């Protein structure tokens, strides 16, 4: 894989950081490309070199910044157990809290895509753990998908105050351990 020029990477990060600063001040619908280029201190052609539009920018931020490393610690586990569940729930809850704090003016734009991205990343992580523990099997994808969506739903119940982390972990551990 070819290494990216550090100047290009810095410019890309500068654009994303500028957008994140703007999103704390303005609604997503009110942010223009001119606003982003002024905040990042770049010209329009530089913006369009990196991103198609502000919707592309928001997708990249979600993939590369907000959810990229969310389950890294979970992936280091050897098996799926209570610790794995706790770590997954905490990562999801933390990401939701950070999203609402950092992106309150663009919550609607971020939320649905972010939810999907989190579930996908957790599915990939759980599938890799299942494969590591039991060898590669076709049914692991379906099982990991089922668990990730369930764990995500329980994490959201905890964020909304409908469930406590302690009782959620106990219930999920019993279900997953079967």
Residue, then its C-alpha position, 0 to 999 in steps of 0.5 A: x500500500x502506498x503511503x499518503x503524502x503527509x501534506x495531503x493528510x494534514x490538509x484533509x484532517x484540517x478540513x475535518x477539524x474545521x468542519x467539527x468546529x463549525x458543527x458545534x456552532x451551526x446547524x448542518x443545513x446552515x454550513x456551506x462549503x465557503x464556511x468550511x473552506x474559511x474555517x480550514x483556511x483553504x480554497x474551494x478547489x482544495x476542498x473538492x480535491x478531498x471531498x465531493x460535498x459536505x455529505x461526503x465529508x460527514x461520511x468520511x468523518x464518521x468512518x475515519x474519526x468517530x467510529x474507526x477505533x471504537x472496538x479496538x480494545x474489544x478486538x484484542x479479546x480472545x473470546x466473547x465473554x462478560x468482559x467483551x460485552x462490558x467493553x462493547x456496551x461502554x464503547x457504544x455508550x461513550x460514542x453516543x455521548x460523544x456524538x451528542x456533545x460534539x455534534x449537537x447541531x448535526x445530530x440528525x445527519x450523523x445519527x442514522x449513519x453512525x448507528x449503522x457504522x457502529x453496528x457494522x464495526x461491532x459485527x466485524x469485531x465479534x465475527x473475528x472473535x468467533x472465528x478466532x475462538x472456533x475457527x472460521x465458520x459461515x454462520x459466524x457472520x449471522x450470529x455476530x450480526x444478531x449479537x451486535x444489533x442486540x448489544x447496540x439496542x441494549x446500550x441505547x436502552x442504558x443511554x436512555x436510562x431504561x436499563x442499567x449497565x449492570x443488569x444489562x451485562x448480566x442479561x446479555x451474558x446469560x443470553x450469549x452464554x446460552 
